Amino acid sequence: TQEGLFGNDEPDLKVFTATRLPEVEPVRDSEKMNWEKELLGMFVTTHPLDAFNWTRLTHRLNYANEFENMRDQSKAKFLGIISAIKYTHTKKDNSKMAILTIEDFSGKIDSVVFPKKYEQVKHMLVESKPVLVSGQLNIKDERRSLIINEIDVASALSRPKKVVIDICGVKDPVKLNCIKEVLVDAGEAELEIRYGDKKSPQRKFKRINLTDETVDCLRE
């Protein structure tokens, strides 16, 4: 009615209550990475190899972009993620084997796991899984592949308790100041700094945390 339109009656207000969402555990980075890889074809939030950046300080590893300049049958040790798996069988006795595509931040290489080794490591062959492989480079018809002799999960690697750097002859104040800035009072690893004369260097012992910033600084 018109009285209802122009009167002083209070409007009929509906009260809404907030919907309570269930409490859930935070999504792990590994789950996020799996979703991103499946939906986008790439890692966005983080990368499986980010957790192993510290290996650049302590392990003599090869990188994918180095294989192009290596000779046939050269030995290699390579940290990467399995980005593709193809299964096949030998012509001789139909034994199962695998051809992996393993990649790091610099590139990728096909890697061959022959039947005997395949039976030992098949439980480790999971896409997007970081692995540490050792083997020999094989060059055939200008195509390069890695023949895998050993393979292990990258999580088997232990973070170092000690790192050694040699700055004998380094005079760049930017580099020296960078090293000074990453030193901490109670870090996770000991840093041995060799400085002074190359033939008879002096040594100082400090502490560092193996953050990305520290690794980038000490690798320069």
C-alpha positions as a printed Julia matrix, in Angstrom:
220×3 Matrix{Float64}:
   0.0     0.0     0.0
   0.97    3.7    -0.24
   1.18    3.86    3.55
   3.69    1.11    3.36
   5.7     3.02    0.77
   5.82    6.39    2.53
   5.28    5.49    6.14
   7.82    5.31    8.93
   7.87    1.54    9.12
  11.34    0.07    9.52
  12.49   -1.79    6.39
  12.49   -5.54    6.51
  16.19   -6.3     6.78
  17.52   -9.8     6.3
  20.39  -10.79    8.48
  23.15  -12.8     6.83
  25.73  -14.72    8.81
  29.21  -15.39    7.53
  29.81  -18.87    6.19
  32.35  -20.65    8.31
  34.96  -22.34    6.21
  36.5   -25.56    7.46
  39.98  -25.35    8.89
  42.45  -27.11    6.64
  46.19  -27.61    6.73
  48.27  -25.28    4.51
  49.02  -26.72    1.09
  52.54  -28.07    0.87
  54.92  -26.69   -1.75
  55.18  -30.14   -3.32
  51.41  -30.18   -3.91
  51.47  -26.65   -5.35
  54.25  -27.66   -7.73
  52.33  -30.74   -8.89
  49.21  -28.65   -9.57
  51.2   -25.98  -11.45
  53.03  -28.55  -13.56
  49.81  -30.39  -14.4
  47.7   -27.3   -15.18
  50.28  -24.85  -16.55
  53.08  -27.08  -17.74
  55.6   -25.16  -15.61
  56.54  -24.37  -12.03
  55.47  -20.93  -10.78
  55.51  -20.73   -6.98
  58.8   -22.54   -6.57
  60.92  -25.13   -8.38
  61.86  -28.61   -7.1
  65.55  -27.8    -7.5
  65.37  -24.6    -5.43
  65.86  -26.67   -2.29
  69.23  -27.87   -3.58
  70.77  -24.54   -4.56
  73.43  -25.09   -1.87
  74.96  -27.95   -3.9
  76.59  -25.3    -6.09
  78.99  -24.66   -3.21
  79.9   -28.2    -2.24
  79.41  -30.61   -5.13
  81.22  -30.79   -8.43
  78.2   -31.31  -10.63
  77.67  -30.95  -14.34
  74.9   -28.81  -15.8
  72.76  -29.67  -18.8
  74.22  -26.9   -20.94
  77.71  -28.36  -20.49
  76.96  -31.65  -22.26
  77.12  -29.99  -25.69
  80.85  -29.39  -25.24
  81.77  -32.69  -23.6
  83.41  -35.61  -25.38
  81.9   -39.02  -26.02
  82.13  -41.33  -22.96
  82.87  -38.42  -20.62
  81.82  -39.11  -17.05
  79.12  -36.85  -15.63
  77.27  -36.22  -12.39
  74.03  -34.35  -12.82
  71.33  -33.01  -10.5
  67.96  -32.44  -12.15
  64.29  -33.31  -12.22
  62.69  -36.03  -14.3
  60.47  -34.13  -16.71
  59.43  -37.08  -18.92
  59.58  -40.89  -18.83
  59.32  -43.21  -21.8
  59.32  -46.99  -21.37
  60.61  -49.36  -24.01
  61.94  -52.92  -24.35
  65.17  -54.4   -25.65
  65.07  -56.25  -28.97
  67.22  -59.08  -27.63
  65.04  -60.41  -24.8
  62.21  -57.86  -24.47
  63.54  -56.57  -21.13
  61.99  -53.35  -19.9
  64.07  -50.17  -19.76
  63.44  -46.43  -19.54
  64.43  -43.27  -21.37
  64.22  -40.22  -19.13
  64.32  -36.55  -19.92
  66.17  -34.9   -17.05
  66.4   -31.12  -16.82
  67.91  -28.44  -14.65
  67.77  -24.64  -14.87
  70.18  -24.61  -17.83
  68.6   -27.2   -20.13
  67.8   -30.9   -20.44
  69.22  -34.18  -21.7
  67.81  -37.61  -22.55
  69.07  -40.29  -20.19
  68.97  -44.04  -20.69
  68.33  -46.58  -17.93
  69.15  -50.06  -19.18
  67.19  -53.12  -17.93
  69.49  -54.26  -15.11
  69.7   -50.79  -13.59
  66.02  -50.15  -14.3
  64.97  -53.05  -12.08
  67.02  -51.56   -9.24
  65.79  -47.97   -9.51
  62.32  -48.11  -11.09
  60.69  -47.01   -7.81
  62.6   -43.71   -8.07
  61.41  -42.86  -11.56
  58.7   -40.29  -10.87
  58.04  -37.17  -12.94
  59.07  -33.85  -11.34
  61.19  -35.73   -8.8
  64.7   -34.3    -8.18
  67.36  -36.96   -8.74
  71.13  -37.18   -8.7
  72.48  -39.27  -11.58
  75.94  -40.45  -12.54
  76.84  -41.88  -15.9
  78.62  -41.52  -19.2
  77.84  -39.26  -22.11
  76.95  -41.12  -25.29
  77.19  -39.4   -28.67
  75.59  -41.17  -31.63
  74.63  -39.56  -34.94
  75.31  -36.19  -33.3
  72.69  -36.89  -30.66
  73.77  -36.77  -27.03
  72.37  -38.83  -24.2
  73.46  -39.85  -20.75
  73.86  -43.56  -19.97
  72.9   -43.8   -16.32
  75.11  -45.94  -14.07
  73.79  -44.69  -10.74
  70.69  -42.78   -9.7
  69.48  -41.62   -6.3
  66.87  -39.27   -4.93
  68.29  -35.79   -4.43
  66.93  -35.73   -0.87
  69.67  -38.22    0.01
  72.17  -35.35   -0.25
  73.19  -33.84    3.08
  73.57  -30.12    3.61
  77.25  -29.37    4.31
  78.62  -28.53    7.72
  81.58  -26.71    6.18
  82.23  -24.63    3.05
  85.66  -23.5     1.83
  86.27  -20.44   -0.38
  89.54  -19.07   -1.74
  89.67  -15.3    -2.2
  93.41  -15.0    -2.67
  93.95  -12.27   -5.22
  90.39  -10.96   -5.04
  90.5    -7.15   -4.72
  87.03   -6.18   -5.92
  85.46   -4.32   -2.95
  81.95   -5.3    -4.09
  82.77   -9.01   -3.92
  84.59   -8.68   -0.6
  81.74   -6.7     0.92
  79.25   -9.29   -0.35
  81.1   -12.0     1.57
  81.16   -9.83    4.68
  77.41   -9.29    4.52
  76.5   -13.0     4.46
  78.49  -13.79    7.61
  76.41  -14.49   10.71
  77.15  -15.2    14.36
  75.53  -18.63   14.61
  74.96  -20.02   11.12
  74.28  -23.58   10.07
  77.66  -24.11    8.39
  81.27  -23.16    8.98
  82.91  -21.01    6.31
  86.67  -21.35    5.87
  88.01  -18.27    4.08
  91.45  -18.59    2.5
  93.01  -15.23    1.75
  96.31  -13.45    1.25
  99.17  -15.09   -0.64
  98.15  -17.89   -2.99
 101.14  -20.08   -2.08
 100.73  -19.75    1.68
  97.22  -18.45    2.36
  95.93  -17.42    5.74
  92.65  -18.78    7.05
  89.68  -17.37    8.9
  86.67  -19.32   10.12
  83.19  -17.78   10.16
  79.57  -18.98   10.09
  76.97  -18.77    7.32
  73.43  -19.88    6.52
  73.02  -21.6     3.17
  70.44  -19.21    1.75
  70.11  -18.42   -1.96
  71.69  -15.03   -1.3
  74.7   -16.63    0.38
  75.15  -19.23   -2.36
  74.96  -16.6    -5.12
  77.47  -14.42   -3.32
  80.04  -17.14   -2.63
  79.76  -18.58   -6.14
  80.7   -15.3    -7.85
